[in-house]
Amino acid sequence: MYFMNKMYGFLYRESINYLTHKLDPIFGFAHLKPLVIWASITSSCNFRCRHCTLRHSQNYELMFEEWKHIISKFRSWLGPLYLSVTGGEPLLRKDALDIIDYSNKIGIITELATNSYLVDKNIAEKIIKIELDKLRISVDGIGKTHDHIRGVKGAFDRIEKSIKYINSMKQRHGSEKPKIYLGTTIMKCNLDEITEIVKFAEKNDCSVFLRPVLPYLSGGSTKKCCTEGDIWPLDKDAINRTIAALIEMKKGGFYIANSEINLRLIETYLKNPHVNFKKLRLGCGAPFRTLKIKSNGDLYVCNIKLGSALKDNIAIIRRNLKRANMSLENCDRACRFEADLDERLIDKFNRARGILFKA
């Protein structure tokens, strides 16, 4: 069954994954197909974020035609899918929006994840014209706090300008796209500003998704990150206050994309990073839903390399993916919080099920 609208086509695939996820344990085989691809088109970045381990090395980067080949290949295999174009900073590549434009034209839902520093009026207008579905902007504080975390003076001012450019162009062209999301990482030095970020999002017609800083993003080990600098929040009372305030704001109508359950899990994790998530919730769906492609074409599910997205055929990738899924089935790593997109897609799927299965 094929839906002309790419979102409904995607949600149809989501329903198939839902059914096969229930049936596979019974019959002992894996039919699940990934729904989301994170494409890191460059490892270069113009920021030096305190919580990022990217070393800004100049790795080999696939050319535009190579990315077109990969995207077409995975579109043919997976059907309607969600493509998140990331980096480093993807807009450092002059053809980043061309990659998105091509993806849109073949029925893929597209997202651009950016620090927005390079978004001027010309970039904003092109973003509207190519009909980008979603723009995700990293915001980790208000004013100087954000600049401090991101390592670039004036970074927050550029965010304010870029959002104004995008909203102005949307109004000029009569477009509802892209939807703007602010991505915020909760850490010690911004804990007291998290609610202000939510208010900033509301003021600028954006939504916000929150995640906690993860061990490997803040020192390489849980023990180290708990005692290092201004990264890891140690004040449990402050954590309680912040999460409680976020839940009240969500109930009050602020568009916080996290579910209340997800916010509670973040609270639990921040107060005890050693918690076993396997005991708190159903297994993480990320390895069954999400693939990552590095700038040189290396293909991963979670931290397991599957081969080359450019060179390997789908049969090899499927075989390696099945093996990886089996090895990750009982994973209890805290990085499940990086599966932020999955939470929102599940919400959309649940809301749309009445349409998809309507008699």
N, C-alpha and C positions, 0 to 999 in steps of 0.2 A: 504494500500500500504506500502511495506517495502523496505527500501534501505539497501543494504548490508553494505555500508560504513556508519559508525555511525554518521558522521557529516551530511551527506545528510538525514539520518533518522531523525536526530534532526531538521534539517531545514524543513523537511516535516511537522513535528509536529508544528513548528513555523508557517507554512502557515495555518494549521488548526486552531491554536489559533487566527491568524489574522482574519480569516473568522468568527469564532464564536464570537469574540469580536465585530464585526460589526453587527451580527445578534441577539445576546442576548438582547440588549436593545429593539429591535423591538418585540421579542416574549416573553420576560420576564422570561427567564431561563438562567442558567449558565452552559455552557459546557466547559469552559476554564479549562485546566489542567496546573499545574505548570510545568515549564521547567527547573528550576534551584533549586538545593538543596545545602544549605550551611551547612556542617556538622562540628560542633565544637567538635572534638574528645577528646579534653582536655581543661580544664580551667587553667592549669598550664602554666607559662611563665617564661623565663629566663631574660626578659627585664623589665624595669620599665618606660614605655613611658609616657611622660609628658601629652599627650592628650588622654590617655586611662583610662577608668573607671573600667577596669577589676580588681577585687580585689585579683586575684591569689589564691582564696580559693580552697581547695582540695575537690571539689565536687565528688560525685560518678561518675565513668567513665565506660561506657559500655565496655564489653569485645569484643575481636575480632569477636567471633562467633555471638554475638548479633548485631554488625555492619553489618556483612555479611547478617544476616536475614533481617535487615532493608533495606539494599541496594537492595537485591533481591526482597523484597516486593514492594518497590517503582518503581523498574525497570519493574516489571510485570504490575503495575497499569499505570505508566506514559509512558512506552515505552522508546525510546532513550532520555536521559536527560543529564544535565550538573551537575557534582558533584564537588563542591569546598570543599576541606578538609582543615579546618582551626583550630584555637585554641582560646585562648592561642597560644602557639607555638607547632604545631602538631608534629614536629620531636622529641619532648621530649618523645613521645610514641615510643617504639621500633618497634611497628607493624604498624606505620603510612603508610609506603610504601607498606606493605602487604594489607592494606585496599584498597589502590589505585590500586594495581595489580589485586586484585579480581574484582574491579569495571570495570577496563579496559577489563577484560576477558569476561564480560557479556554485552559489547557493550555500555558502558557509557563514555562520554567525561569527562576527569579528570583534575582537577587543584589542585595544592598544594600552599597554601598561607603561607609564612614563612618569618622570619627575616633573615634566611640563616646562622645564627651564627654556626649551627651544621653541615653545609654542608662541608664535607671533600672529599677526593678522593673516598673513599669507598661509601659514600652516593651518590656522583655524578654519579658513575658508576651504582649503583642500580637504580637511577632515570632514566637513559638512558635505562637500560635493561627492566624495567617494562613499558616503552613507555608512560610515563606521557605526557599528551597533552600540559599542560601549567604550567609554574612555575611563581608564582607571588612573587616578593621580595619587602619588604617594604624598601623604601629609602626616607628619609626626609631631606637630606642635604648632603653636601660634607665634608668629613673628620670630624673635631671636632663638626661641627654643628649637623650632624647626631648622633654622640655619645652623645651629650648633650641632644638631644630630646629623644633618646632611653634609656638614663640612663646607658649605658655600654661603658666603655673605649675600644677602638679598634674595635667597632662594624662595622664601615665603612670599615676598612681594611679587615675584614672577608667577607664582601659583595664582594669586589673586587676579593678576592681569590676564593670564591664560584662560581662566574660567570665564572672565568677562568677555574675552574675545570669542570664545566658543558659544556662550549664551547669546551674544549679540548676533553672531552669524546664523545661529539656529533661527532666531527671530526674523532676520532679514530674508532667509530662504524658506521660511515657513516649515521648518523641519523639526521633528521631535528627536532626531538622532544627532549625536550620540547621547545616551544616558551617561551621566557623569557619576562615578563612584570615587570616593576618597578611601584610600587604603592606609590604615594606621596601625603601626606596631606599638603595643603597650610595653613601656619600659620604665625604669626608675625616674629618669629625668623628664618624662612627660606625663607621669601618672596623674598629676594634679590638673593637667590641661585637657584630658580626654573629653570631658563633657563640653569644653569650649570648642573643641574640634567638631563635635556633633552639632553645636549651635552654628558654627561657621558653615558647615555643610547645608544645614537647613536654610540659612540666609542666602546661599548661592544656588539653591535648587539642586542640590546634590544629595546622594545618600552616602553612608559611610559603612565600611566593613572593618572590624577590629580583629587583630590577632595578637597573641603574646609573643614576645621575643623568645626565640627557641635556643636551646643550648648550643647548637652548632653555629648559630648566628651571633653568639656572644661569648666566644672564648674557646670553643672546641670541646668543652666537657661540662656536664651539669655542675660538677663541684667548682670548677673555675668560674663559671658564669654567675654563680650565686654570690661571689665575693668580689667581683671585678668592677671597679669604677662606678659609673652612673648607668650601667646597663640593666642589671637585674634588680627589680623592686623587692625590697626586704621588709617593708612596713606592711604587715598583714592588715592592720586597721585601715590604712589608706587603700589597700586593695579592696577590702570589703565595701568601703564607702563609694569607691569609683564604680564597682560593678552594680551595687544597689542603685546608684544614681542613673546608670545606663539603662537598667531594667525599667525604672520609673519613666525615663524619657521615652523609651520604646513604647510603653503602655500609653504614654501621653501623645503619641502620634509622630514622634521624630522617626525618620526613616533610617533605622539602624538595621542593616541587612542580617546581622547575626540573630539567630533565634535566642529566646531566653535560656533554653537548655545549653546552647553553645556558650553564652556568656557565663553561665554557672560553671561550666567545665573550664573555661579560661581562669575563673577565680580559683577553682580547685588546683589547677596546674601551677599558677603563679605562687600559691602558698605552699605547694609541695611538688616541685618539678620531678620528683622520683615516683610520682603516682603511676600505677599500672592502669592504663586506659582500657585495657582489655576487660577489666573488672567493672568499668564504669559505663560502657556503652557497647553496642554492636561493633563488630570489626570494621576497620576503616575501609571505605570503598575506593580509595584513591588508586590502588594498583589495578583495579578492574575498570576504571573510568578514565584515567589520565595518562598520557604519554608526554615525554619531554624531549625536545630536539635541541641539541646544542648548536652553536654557531657554525661548527665544522661538519654538522650532519649526524653526529653520534646520537643514537636513539636510546632513551632510557625509560624504564618504568620504576618510579621511586629511585632507589640508588643502584639499580641493576641495569647494566648495559645490555641492550637487545641486539645491537649491531649498528648498521648504517641506514639511516632513513633514505639516503640517496641511492646507495649501491645495492642494498639487499632487496630481494623480492619479497612480496607479501607472505608467501608460504613460509619462508625462513623466519620472518618477523612474528608470524602467528605462532609458530612452534616455540620460539624463544619466549614469547609472551605467556604462553600457557605454563611453561616451566617456572617462569618468574612468579606468576600469580600463585602457584602452588606453594612456593617457598615463602611468600609474603602473607599467606592466609592468616597466620596467627601473630602478625606483627603488632607490637604494642608501643611503638615509638610515638613520641609527642608531636612529631611533625604532621600528624593528622590535622593540626590546626592550619596547615598550609592548604588544605582542601577547601578553602573558603568558597570557591566557585561551586563546588558540589552541593554545599548547603543551600545555596540560592536556587540551583537547578532543581533540587529535590522539592523545594517549596513550590516552584513553578509547575513541576510535574504533578504534584498533589492537587494543585488548584485546577490544572487542566484535565485531569483524569476524567472528570465528568463529561468533557467534550470529546476526548479521544475514544472513550468506550460507550458513548451515547448510542443507544439502539437506533 
